[in-house]
Amino acid sequence: MRFFLFLPCWLAFLSTRGQEFSYTHYDTKDGLAGSVVLEAGRAAGLAVAAEAFPDRAYEPDGTLRSRDLPDAVLTDSAAIAARAVAMAHDGHVVATDGSTLTIEARTLCLHGDNPGAAAHATAVRDALAQAGIDVRPVGLTGLR
């Protein structure tokens, strides 16, 4: 089964739960899955890690819904956790119009500035574990 890597915001939260993680930051040029920035990084020979956002709404074209619009940020921990599993396990997310988008991401990012962020992170971590998806720190292994 594929595994997803998590960004540093996760590691900071998880370390408060008494779990130990090692993390070394690499200049991986993280970016939204499918973005031009990722393709440019690959073309330049850089290691890149595409990211997906389980707590954000996606437009039908694969971009994130503007925070200026309603429902841009999800607030239900169970829904966010289900999206995270779908992104990690199945490689898809449902867009605002109900269409299904393919997402080829290697990292998941939750926004710590949202109310309930810690609860969302716990729900996502638990759901990924229940789905048998390994959570590992970002490194150079498996990137490109």
C-alpha positions as CSV (number, residue, x, y, z in Angstrom):
1,M,0.0,0.0,0.0
2,R,1.2,3.5,-0.7
3,F,2.2,5.7,2.1
4,F,1.9,9.4,2.6
5,L,4.5,11.6,4.2
6,F,3.5,14.5,6.4
7,L,4.7,18.0,6.6
8,P,6.4,19.5,9.7
9,C,3.1,20.9,11.1
10,W,2.1,17.3,11.7
11,L,5.3,16.4,13.4
12,A,5.0,19.3,15.9
13,F,1.5,18.1,16.9
14,L,2.3,14.5,17.1
15,S,5.3,15.0,19.2
16,T,3.0,16.6,21.9
17,R,1.3,13.2,22.1
18,G,4.5,11.6,23.5
19,Q,5.5,10.0,20.2
20,E,9.0,10.3,18.9
21,F,9.8,11.4,15.4
22,S,13.0,12.3,13.7
23,Y,12.8,14.9,11.0
24,T,15.3,16.6,8.7
25,H,14.1,19.4,6.5
26,Y,15.1,19.1,2.8
27,D,14.6,21.6,0.1
28,T,11.9,19.5,-1.5
29,K,9.9,22.3,-3.1
30,D,6.6,21.0,-1.8
31,G,3.5,22.1,-3.8
32,L,-0.1,21.4,-4.5
33,A,-0.5,18.1,-6.4
34,G,-0.6,18.7,-10.1
35,S,0.9,22.2,-9.9
36,V,3.3,23.7,-12.5
37,V,5.8,24.4,-9.7
38,L,6.2,20.6,-9.1
39,E,6.7,19.9,-12.8
40,A,9.3,22.7,-13.0
41,G,11.1,21.3,-10.0
42,R,11.1,17.8,-11.5
43,A,12.4,19.2,-14.8
44,A,15.2,20.9,-12.9
45,G,16.2,17.6,-11.2
46,L,14.9,18.6,-7.7
47,A,13.3,16.2,-5.3
48,V,9.7,17.3,-5.0
49,A,6.8,16.2,-2.7
50,A,3.3,17.0,-3.9
51,E,0.8,17.8,-1.2
52,A,-2.9,17.5,-0.7
53,F,-5.2,19.3,1.8
54,P,-7.9,17.2,3.5
55,D,-9.2,20.2,5.4
56,R,-9.7,22.4,2.3
57,A,-12.3,22.4,-0.5
58,Y,-11.2,21.7,-4.0
59,E,-12.6,23.4,-7.1
60,P,-13.4,21.2,-10.2
61,D,-10.1,22.4,-11.8
62,G,-8.0,21.0,-8.9
63,T,-7.3,24.3,-7.3
64,L,-8.1,25.0,-3.7
65,R,-11.3,27.0,-3.1
66,S,-10.6,30.6,-2.2
67,R,-10.9,31.3,1.5
68,D,-13.0,34.3,0.5
69,L,-15.8,31.8,-0.6
70,P,-18.1,29.9,1.7
71,D,-17.1,26.3,2.7
72,A,-13.5,26.8,1.7
73,V,-12.3,25.3,4.9
74,L,-13.8,22.1,6.3
75,T,-14.6,21.9,10.0
76,D,-15.8,18.4,10.6
77,S,-13.1,16.1,11.9
78,A,-14.7,12.9,10.6
79,A,-15.2,14.4,7.1
80,I,-11.6,15.6,7.1
81,A,-10.3,12.2,8.2
82,A,-12.4,10.4,5.5
83,R,-10.9,12.8,2.9
84,A,-7.4,12.1,4.1
85,V,-7.9,8.4,3.7
86,A,-9.4,8.8,0.3
87,M,-6.5,11.0,-0.8
88,A,-3.9,8.6,0.6
89,H,-5.4,5.3,-0.2
90,D,-7.5,5.9,-3.3
91,G,-5.8,9.0,-4.8
92,H,-8.9,11.1,-5.1
93,V,-10.9,13.9,-3.6
94,V,-14.5,15.1,-4.3
95,A,-14.6,18.7,-5.6
96,T,-17.2,21.4,-4.7
97,D,-19.4,20.4,-7.7
98,G,-19.4,16.7,-6.7
99,S,-16.9,15.6,-9.3
100,T,-14.1,13.3,-8.4
101,L,-10.5,14.5,-8.9
102,T,-7.4,12.3,-9.1
103,I,-4.8,13.5,-6.7
104,E,-1.2,12.2,-6.8
105,A,0.2,13.6,-3.6
106,R,2.9,12.3,-1.3
107,T,2.2,14.6,1.6
108,L,-0.9,15.7,3.5
109,C,-1.1,19.2,5.1
110,L,-3.6,20.3,7.7
111,H,-3.8,24.0,8.5
112,G,-3.0,24.7,12.2
113,D,-4.7,28.1,12.0
114,N,-8.2,26.6,11.8
115,P,-10.4,26.0,14.9
116,G,-10.3,22.4,15.9
117,A,-6.9,21.7,14.1
118,A,-5.7,19.4,16.9
119,A,-8.9,17.4,16.8
120,H,-8.7,17.2,13.1
121,A,-5.1,16.0,13.2
122,T,-5.9,13.3,15.8
123,A,-8.9,12.1,13.7
124,V,-6.8,12.0,10.5
125,R,-3.9,10.2,12.2
126,D,-6.3,7.6,13.7
127,A,-8.1,7.1,10.4
128,L,-4.9,6.6,8.4
129,A,-3.7,4.0,11.0
130,Q,-7.0,2.2,10.8
131,A,-6.7,2.1,7.0
132,G,-3.2,0.6,7.3
133,I,-1.5,3.6,5.8
134,D,2.0,4.3,7.2
135,V,2.8,7.8,8.3
136,R,6.5,8.8,7.8
137,P,8.5,12.0,8.0
138,V,9.3,13.8,4.8
139,G,12.7,12.8,3.4
140,L,14.3,12.3,0.0
141,T,13.2,8.6,-0.2
142,G,10.3,8.1,-2.6
143,L,10.2,11.7,-3.8
144,R,10.1,12.9,-7.4
